[in-house]
């Protein structure tokens, strides 16, 4: 994480419950840019760390199906909530 934010001035770094951290940082002007080629970042598409930016077509079938199902359920939920509020209004 220090390598990723090497061109930032770290103002505050706090541990919060869970695996997360809370970071407040300020970009240092005229600082040499950090090279990310050797850092494997987590890809939501692949569900793992990767050195390259994947295409959505590379997403495993089970992840794609789960995203489609949750997306559809979310749309149905919001549609129903909207209808309920219109009926009650």
Helices and strands as residue ranges (DSSP letters): E 8-15, E 21-27, E 41-43, E 48-50, G 56-58, H 61-88
